[in-house]
């Protein structure tokens, strides 16, 4: 099993209370975070399956504190699978910020990310109340 420092992401082969690289009190750090905050930290984990799982969980929880970190992840990750997972999670939020950001991704350079965005936006359009749909035709 590998353990990671949540600040510098150095890994170790045992559970250390203090990071030997950056000095972070690892146990104190984790104790100071609630579940959503821990998931937000996990979005930056170097092992790629962890940010994907964290993004999915954040999307299920729909805690608005996750919107900005998910947006940041989409903007800066080089991993298309992580970006896609973050887009899917962001698509579950109903905040103006999340909806606006999704709109900016319709021309994303990666087809699978772009397709995911377009599916989310099409689904939202189908589920909007009819009074809102009618405004588009005016």
C-alpha positions as CSV (number, residue, x, y, z in Angstrom):
1,X,0.0,0.0,0.0
2,X,1.2,3.5,-0.8
3,X,0.5,6.6,1.3
4,X,0.5,10.2,-0.1
5,X,1.1,13.6,1.3
6,X,-2.0,15.7,0.4
7,X,0.1,18.9,0.0
8,X,3.1,17.8,-2.1
9,X,1.8,14.4,-3.2
10,X,5.0,12.6,-2.4
11,X,4.4,8.9,-1.7
12,X,5.6,6.7,1.1
13,X,5.4,3.0,1.9
14,X,4.0,3.6,5.4
15,X,1.5,5.8,7.2
16,X,3.5,8.8,8.4
17,X,2.1,11.5,10.7
18,X,4.4,14.2,9.1
19,X,5.5,14.5,5.5
20,X,9.3,14.2,5.4
21,X,9.3,16.3,2.2
22,X,7.1,19.3,2.9
23,X,6.6,19.0,6.7
24,X,2.8,18.8,6.6
25,X,1.1,17.3,9.7
26,X,-0.7,14.8,7.6
27,X,-3.0,13.4,10.3
28,X,-3.9,16.8,11.5
29,X,-4.6,17.9,8.0
30,X,-7.1,15.0,7.4
31,X,-8.7,15.5,10.8
32,X,-9.4,19.2,9.9
33,X,-11.3,18.3,6.7
34,X,-14.9,17.1,6.3
35,X,-15.9,14.5,3.7
36,X,-16.5,16.9,0.9
37,X,-13.2,18.7,1.6
38,X,-11.3,15.4,1.5
39,X,-12.9,14.6,-1.9
40,X,-11.9,18.0,-3.2
41,X,-8.3,17.3,-2.1
42,X,-8.5,13.9,-3.8
43,X,-9.2,15.6,-7.2
44,X,-5.5,16.4,-7.3
45,X,-4.3,12.9,-6.4
46,X,-1.5,11.6,-8.7
47,X,-3.0,8.2,-9.1
48,X,-5.6,8.8,-11.9
49,X,-8.4,6.6,-10.7
50,X,-8.7,8.6,-7.4
51,X,-9.6,11.9,-9.0
52,X,-12.1,10.1,-11.2
53,X,-13.8,8.5,-8.2
54,X,-13.7,11.7,-6.2
55,X,-15.3,13.6,-9.1
56,X,-18.1,11.1,-9.4
57,X,-18.7,11.2,-5.6
58,X,-18.8,15.0,-5.7
59,X,-21.3,15.0,-8.5
60,X,-23.5,12.6,-6.5
61,X,-23.3,14.8,-3.4
62,X,-23.9,18.1,-5.3
63,X,-22.2,20.1,-2.6
64,X,-21.7,23.6,-4.2
65,X,-18.2,23.8,-2.7
66,X,-17.1,21.3,-5.4
67,X,-18.0,23.5,-8.4
68,X,-14.9,25.6,-8.5
69,X,-12.5,22.7,-7.9
70,X,-14.2,20.7,-10.6
71,X,-13.9,23.6,-13.0
72,X,-10.2,24.1,-12.1
73,X,-9.6,20.3,-12.7
74,X,-11.3,20.4,-16.1
75,X,-9.2,23.5,-17.1
76,X,-5.8,22.2,-16.0
77,X,-5.8,18.4,-16.2
78,X,-4.0,16.8,-19.1
79,X,-5.8,13.5,-18.5
80,X,-8.9,13.3,-20.8
81,X,-10.6,10.6,-18.6
82,X,-10.2,12.8,-15.5
83,X,-11.6,15.8,-17.5
84,X,-14.5,13.7,-18.7
85,X,-15.3,12.5,-15.2
86,X,-15.2,16.1,-13.9
87,X,-17.5,17.3,-16.7
88,X,-20.0,14.5,-15.8
89,X,-19.8,15.5,-12.2
90,X,-20.2,19.2,-13.0
91,X,-23.2,18.4,-15.1
92,X,-25.1,17.2,-12.0
93,X,-24.9,20.7,-10.4
94,X,-27.6,23.4,-11.0
95,X,-25.5,26.5,-10.2
96,X,-25.2,29.4,-12.7
97,X,-21.4,29.0,-12.5
98,X,-21.5,25.3,-13.4
99,X,-24.0,25.8,-16.2
100,X,-22.0,28.7,-17.7
101,X,-18.8,26.8,-17.6
102,X,-20.3,23.8,-19.3
103,X,-21.5,26.2,-22.1
104,X,-17.9,27.3,-22.6
105,X,-16.9,23.7,-23.3
106,X,-19.0,23.0,-26.3
107,X,-15.9,23.5,-28.5
108,X,-13.5,21.6,-26.3
109,X,-10.6,20.2,-28.3
110,X,-11.1,16.6,-27.0
111,X,-14.1,14.9,-28.7
112,X,-15.0,12.7,-25.8
113,X,-15.1,15.6,-23.4
114,X,-17.0,17.7,-26.0
115,X,-19.5,14.9,-26.6
116,X,-20.1,14.5,-22.8
117,X,-20.8,18.3,-22.5
118,X,-23.2,18.2,-25.5
119,X,-25.1,15.2,-23.9
120,X,-25.4,17.0,-20.6
121,X,-26.6,20.2,-22.2
122,X,-29.1,18.4,-24.5
123,X,-30.4,16.5,-21.5
124,X,-30.8,19.8,-19.5
125,X,-32.6,21.3,-22.5
126,X,-35.1,18.4,-22.6
127,X,-35.8,18.7,-18.9
128,X,-36.4,22.5,-18.8
129,X,-40.0,23.6,-18.1
130,X,-42.0,24.4,-21.2
131,X,-42.2,28.1,-20.4
132,X,-38.4,28.3,-20.6
133,X,-38.2,26.4,-23.8
134,X,-40.7,28.7,-25.4
135,X,-38.5,31.7,-24.7
136,X,-35.9,30.3,-27.1
137,X,-38.4,30.5,-30.0
138,X,-39.4,34.2,-29.3
